[in-house]
Amino acid sequence: MAGSGRFRIVVGVDGSDQSRAAMDWAIAESRLRGGEVLALTAWSFPYISDALGTAWDYEIFEKDAQAILETELARVKDQGGNVTGRVVEGNPAAALVDASKDADLVAVGSRGHGGFTGMLLGSVSHQTIHLAHCPVLVFREPRAD
């Protein structure tokens, strides 16, 4: 188990349906195990600029990430369990991998589109699966049959 002696689940929170499913599952699982959940939202500066050199208001990216996390924490507040949240600057996969060092499990949503696009390298869930220091549970979109 992670360092605290309690079963610790880290959840990637990005506002998607899949990350909400991961959060709901993590809270239910942590209640069963007497554990704790860390909801983690990451943000980074975009690698874009415009030809005019217009200055970006970079604070907006951090504020958006904080709003996503606060919305998710408010959504689950009545589910019980020991849930905390953290916003970090950086690549989401790297943030989850780093947090996995002190976790027993990472739960992350996948916005994969199936087929070829779902196999593209570089997605957060793909990187987390291969680099995390603990097991990773990926929540995918239900297939439309």
C-alpha positions, -999 to +999 in steps of 0.1 A: +000+000+000+010+036-004+029+054+024-001+066+045-013+031+053-046+038+037-056+025+003-050+056-020-066+061-054-055+089-077-081+100-102-074+121-133-101+148-135-107+166-168-144+172-168-152+144-193-178+117-187-151+091-184-132+110-157-166+114-138-171+076-141-135+071-128-142+094-098-175+078-089-159+043-090-129+056-070-151+070-042-171+039-040-140+017-039-123+039-013-153+037+010-152-001+008-115-001+017-115+028+041-092+046+018-088+080+003-091+096-032-069+123-047-086+141-076-059+155-098-063+181-125-033+192-146-029+222-169-001+234-191+007+263-213-004+256-250+024+252-275+009+278-298+013+314-307+000+338-332+018+357-359+012+390-342+029+380-310-003+387-290+003+381-253-017+352-238-034+355-205-019+323-191-037+326-158-068+315-176-055+280-181-049+275-144-082+291-135-100+267-159-083+237-144-093+249-109-129+254-120-130+219-135-117+204-102-140+224-080-170+214-102-161+178-098-155+180-061-188+197-056-205+170-077-193+142-055-194+159-021-225+139-010-210+106-020-190+104+012-155+091+014-122+109+020-117+130-012-091+158-017-082+176-048-051+191-063-043+212-094-008+209-109+009+226-137+023+202-163+015+174-186-015+154-174+001+120-179+033+131-162+013+145-132-006+112-129+026+091-131+042+113-105+012+110-082+012+072-088+044+069-067+022+074-036-009+056-048-022+020-048-042+026-079-047+053-106-082+057-122-083+077-154-108+083-182-101+076-218-116+097-245-103+073-271-123+071-303-117+035-310-103+022-342-071+038-354-075+071-335-079+052-303-045+036-308-025+068-313+004+071-290+006+101-266-028+099-250-029+105-212-044+071-205-018+053-227+011+070-211-002+065-176-008+027-182+028+022-194+046+045-169+026+045-136+042+030-105+009+012-096-020-005-114-041+018-136-079+014-143-091+031-175-127+041-180-137+042-216-168+055-233-196+029-236-199+016-271-230+027-290-246-005-302 
